[in-house]
Amino acid sequence: MADDAVEVPKDVLPVALIKALRPKQWAKQVFLLAALVFSMEFTNPESLKLAAWGIGAFCLVSSCGYVINDILDREADTKHPKKRFRPIASGALPVPMAWVWAAVCFAGGMAAAWFLDPLFAAITFGYFVNTMTYTLWGKQQPILDIMMISFGFLLRAIAGAIAIGVWISPWLILCAGFFALFMGFNKRRGELSTLGETNAGQHRAILKEYSTSMLDEFQSITSSGTIISYALYTVLGSPNPLLVLTVPFPLYGVFRYIFLVQQGEDGDPTQLVLKDKPILLTGVLYGLVVVLILLFAPEPLGPGRW
């Protein structure tokens, strides 16, 4: 029996509502914590509270985008080997209720963002506009599709700085931008590997515009940019030059990510980080070493430098 003829199991409504938010994707809000850590504000309880509030607001607004995307893509998702199990594609969450659920998430997220800071709310709304532009137009535009996804990650990092009231470092923009592009192109590379280069376009039209050789080139460029920009930051722009000792962690993480994609993983960064123990352990150790260096080997910060 063909895959699309197999009956898709349906969740009960409360479970479907939660799954429609894609809570696993909330791990992407870690980008909001970059400014908190490298500005050394992570020891300030007030900054921790503001960062947590901002993450909550972004989770709601981003989930609204996921729900709308799943509504619009429900027919294509029914033909995908994994996406057909999503609540809207499977029929567990009716479309009219899904629209209401999206509106509730958007209203709640924007209210929380405005309460935190009007400028933070403006960035959050900009993120939503970028998401909707991608959903309605951008995901059909080769290369621009990945740049728009990456811009969403960059807005997260900028919003994290605004939430706690610190200067937006150009190093933050450079490192976060390259890293987001790296993940985006690898996700496309993983999708081609998982779905097959010949049939991938049936599940996601934009994949017809890419090839594995092309994405391997993009992979090389963005991985180099990610590693070099971070290494330069630790030496030239960080609050403590000893952060250069942390370079092996992102270096290994990038290589491990490429290795998994080349082995046939679908490239979804959230899935890989949560299920691949070496990457997860690398992330934990990296965070621990960064915090220890910043706490116990402090260097005076120059004006506006972090």
N, C-alpha and C positions, 0 to 999 in steps of 0.2 A: 504494500500500500504506500502511496506517495506521502511525503512528509506533510504536505498541505492538506491531506485528507485525514490525518490523525486528529482525533478530537482533543482540543486543548483544555486541560483542567482549569476550572474557574475557582478563584478565591471567594470567600465570603466577603461581603461588602466592606466591613471595617478593615480587614486585611488588605483588600484591594485599594482602599483610600490611602493607606500608609505606603503600600508598594508604589503607588502612582507618584509619590513624592520622590522616589528614588533616594532613600536615606543614605545608601552607600556612597552616593555622589557628594554628600555633604563633606566628605573627607577633603574635597578640593578647596574648602574654605581655609585650609591650613595656610594658604597664600596670604590670608589676612594677618597672620601672626609674624610674618617676616620682619616688619617694622618694629613690632613689639620686642622681638628678641634682639635684633642687631642695634636698636637704639638703647638697649639695656634698660628698658622700661618694664621688663618681666618681673622685677622685684617690687614694683609699685602696685599695691592692691587695687587702686583706683583704675590704673591702666588695664589691669587684668579684667576688671569688671566691664570696662568700656569695650575691650576687644571681644569678650564673650557676647555682649549685647549685639555688637556689629556682626559677629558670625551668625547669631540667631536670625537677624534680619536678612542676611544674604541667603541663608538656607531656605527661608520661606519664599523669597523672590525667585531664586534659582529653581525651586521646585515648581513654582507657577509656570516657568518656562518649559520645564520637562513635561508637565501635564499638557500644555498647549501643543508642544511638539508631538506628543504621542497621539493627541486627538487628530492632528492633521496627517500624521503618517500611519494611521491605524491600518489602512488597507495594505500598504507595503510591508508593515510589520508582521501581518499574518502569514507572509511568505518567507519570513526570516526564521532560521532554525532556533534562535534564542528569543528574539524580540516578540515572537508570536505568543509568548507566555506573559507578556506585560498585561496589566489589568484591563486597559482599554482595548487593546488588540484582541484579547481573549473574550471580551464581552462581560467580564466580571464587574467593570465599572461603566455604567451607561454614559454615553456621550453628554447628554444634558447635565447630568450630575457632575461630570468631569469639568465642564465649563464653570459651574458654580464653585467647585473645589478650587479651581485655578484662581478665580476672583477672590476667594477668601484668603488664599495664600498671598496673593499680591497685596491686598489691602492690609493684611497683618504685617507683612514684611516692610512695606513702605511706611506704615505708621511707626513701627519700631525704629526704622532708619531716621525718620524725621525727629523723633523724640531724642535720638542720640545726638544728631547734628544736622542742620539743613544741608551743609555741603556734602556730608556723608550720604544723605538722602539723594542728592543730585547725582552723585557717582553711582549709587545703587540703581537709580532710574536709568542712568546711562547704560549700565550693565544690562538691564532688562531690554532697552531699545536695541542694543547690540545683539542680544539673544534672539529677539523677534525678527530683526533684519536678517540674521543668519537663517532662521527657520523658514522665512517666507521667500528669501531670495539668495542669500549668500551661500547656502549649502549646495547650490547648483553651479557655483563659480569656482573652477579649479584654482588652487593656491590661495585665492581670497577666502575660501571656506576655512582653511586652517588659520589664516591670519586673523580672521574674525573670532574664532574660538580662542586663539592665543590672547587677543585683546581683552577677552572676558577675564582671563587669569590675571592680566596686567591690571585691570581695573580693581580686581580683588586686592592685589598688593597695595595699590594706591589708597584704596578705601581703608585698609588696615592702618596706614599711617595717619589718615585723617581722623579715624575713630579715636586715636589716643593723643592726637594733637602734636605730632612730631613732624619734622621737616621731611619732605619726600626726596630721598636721595636719588640722584641719577643712576647710581649703581643698582638700586632696587629695580629701576625700570629696565636696565640693561640685562641683569642676571635673570629676572623673572621673565622678560620677553623672550630671550633665547631658550630658556628652559621650557616655556609653554609651547613654542614652535617645535622644539624637539619632541615633546610628547604628542603633539598634534599629528605631525608627519609619521611618527611611529605607529600611531593608532590607525592611520590609513594603511600603512604597510601591513600591519597585523590583520586588518580586515581583508585585504587582498589574499593574504596567506590562508586565512580561515575559510573564506567563501570561494576561493579559487579565482584566478585572474580572469577566466573566461566568463564565469557566471556571476561575478560580484556585482556587475551593473544591474542585474535583475533585482537585487536587494537594496542597493543604494546607487542611484543614477550617476552620481558624481564619480564613483569608482571606475566608470568606463574611461574617464579622462586621465587616469593614473596608470602607471606600470610599476612593477617592482624595481626595475632598474632606475627609474626616475626618482622614486621615493628613497632608494638607497643613497642617491646623490644628495637629496635634501637632508637625509638622516646624517650624513657625514658633515655637512655644513653646519647644521644646528647643534650637533653634539660638540663639535669643535668650539663653536661660539659659546655654548653653555659653560664648558670647562674653562676656557681661557678667560671669559669675563669674570667668573667666580674667583679664579686664581688671582687675577689682577686686583679684584676688589679686596681680597684678604691682605694683599701687600700694600696697596695704594690708598684704599678708602675705608678700611675697617677700623673699628675702635681699638683693636689690638692686633698687631702684626703677627702674633702667635697663632692667629686663626689660619695662617697658611698651613698649619699642621692638620687642618680638617680637609684639605683638598683631596686626599685619597678616598674619602667617603663618597662625595659626589662623583668622583672618577669611577669608582667601582659601581655605583648605582647606575650611572649612564651605560657602562659596558654590560652590566647584567641585564638591563632593560633591553638593549639591542640584541643580546644573546637570546632572550626569551622570545622576542618578536621573530627573530630568524628561525627559532625552533617551532614556530607555528602558533604562538599565543596571539589572541586577537588584538593586543596592544592597548586595551582600555587601561589607562593608568591607575584608576581606582581599584579595579579588579586585581591587577598585578601587585600593587602595593599591599593589598589586604591578604592576598593568598600566597605570595611568594615569600617564604621565610627569610632568605638571604637579603632581599630588598628591605623587608620590614625591619630586620635586625640592623641593617646598615643605617636606616633612617633614625632608629632609636639611639644608636651609638653616636651618630652625627649630632643629633640634638643635645645629647648628654655632654659630649666633648665641647661643643660650642658654649653651652651654659657654664661649664666648669672654667673654661678659659676666661670668659667675660666676668665671672664672679671673683675668681681667685688670682687672676693676673691682669687686673684692670690697668688701663692706660687713660690718662686725661683726654677727654674729647675736645677737639678744637671747635670753634664756632660753627654750628650747623653741620657737624661731621658725624656720621655713624655708619 
